[in-house]
């Protein structure tokens, strides 16, 4: 499973119900639309860190980097590249 699918599935399983399940696309706003609140963001970060064996500092993730599945994927890929070179 790739990063986008893993993130998409996590959000669907944990934060969406009913009709909203069909409307989540990779470019759907997550924070500004209210799909993810502050508690949801913490759950998502925990999922990302445990699933991909990475650790984010508070400065590495902001509202913009968590706004869509696509942006989350970019943040994870960037962190994975940094981890590989360290």
Helices and strands as residue ranges (DSSP letters): H 3-15, H 20-23, H 38-52, G 58-60, G 64-66, H 69-85
